[in-house]
Amino acid sequence: MNFLEERIRKDGLVKPGNVLKVDSFLNHQMDINLLDEIGREFKRRFGDKHVTKVMTIEASGIGIACFVAKEFGVPMLFAKKSKSINIAGEMYVAEVESFTHQNKNQVIVSKKFLSPDDHLLIIDDFLANGCALQGMISLAESAGATVEGLGIVIEKGFQIGGRVIRNLGYDLESLAIIDAMDAETGTITFREQ
Amino acid sequence: MNFLEERIRKDGLVKPGNVLKVDSFLNHQMDINLLDEIGREFKRRFGDKHVTKVMTIEASGIGIACFVAKEFGVPMLFAKKSKSINIAGEMYVAEVESFTHQNKNQVIVSKKFLSPDDHLLIIDDFLANGCALQGMISLAESAGATVEGLGIVIEKGFQIGGRVIRNLGYDLESLAIIDAMDAETGTITFREQ
């Protein structure tokens, strides 16, 4: 078990409906030492890549992405979720359909900050169906930027997102992959990596 | 001029309607070295306070608050903006009326992470009319937590928020206070501190 799996075992709460609550240390209250360690681990895993920028999406990815960007010594850019259709021509827009909520959301980023010269490491806290990652990949494509890799803190391995992204040929690294959860017993089964 | 005022002069863009764009380094693309320096500066200014937790609000405050929390060696907690009325009893809720948009928004935080034992340093990127800060102060009050201080990166000194918070007796520190902006000339007048 790595440091993150240990922490999930210790402080994560399994709720009915395959919900994992990690809000005491990752996505509401944040343990800064853990974020720092996550940043170093992604540097270890993607250190051989040419990364010019770290990209994430608001809100809970921001803290993690900051510490990854610190390790790489590059800026961090976060995409915004937008409900409005009236976006001026100065933004790249990706329309993302949510599997879960069966609605469409827009993900936007300013054209000023993504270019064909950019080599991106895309970071997020959770990967389930992969809508957020697909939106960020689409934004990168629109700008002609290169996606060097994608780093996820917790992947729900029993949902489709990770398989889709890996099938597309992307270098996706998840620090913890959960293959099964049981709300009654509180058991979490991690995938051997 | 301090490091932040210098950076605003260099990379900030003044737009009509008293809008200051700092999206190249602070609230869309983020300069991590600057955030780190901001964290150290708030530690210098609030270092004599007993701080157990740093609190901010999503989304653009999160990165800054992470680096402040790192300096103090405490967790960071971010309040969420919520549009839904159906919040279970497990959240503190503050209803905040926006001066600008003339609508009401809910700001929420889990009761698990705020208690009378908490001494909070509240952090945000911008202060204009102060709605976000008022919401966070209200959340702290609901929990019986102590607000040790409030740290703002950029205060629009010509709007009412800063005066209100200081009149209420809070220790509010803004790294840069803008007294006037001129979109035609691009001039920014900082308040002497």
Interface residues (C-beta under 8 A of the other chain):
Chain A: D23 S24 F25 H28 Q29 M30 D31 I32 L35 D36 E58 A59 I62 G63 C66 F67 A69 K70 G73 V74 P75 M76 L77 F78 K80 V109 S110 K112 F113
Chain B: D23 S24 F25 H28 Q29 M30 D31 I32 L35 D36 E58 A59 I62 G63 C66 F67 A69 K70 G73 V74 P75 M76 L77 F78 K80 V109 S110 K112 F113
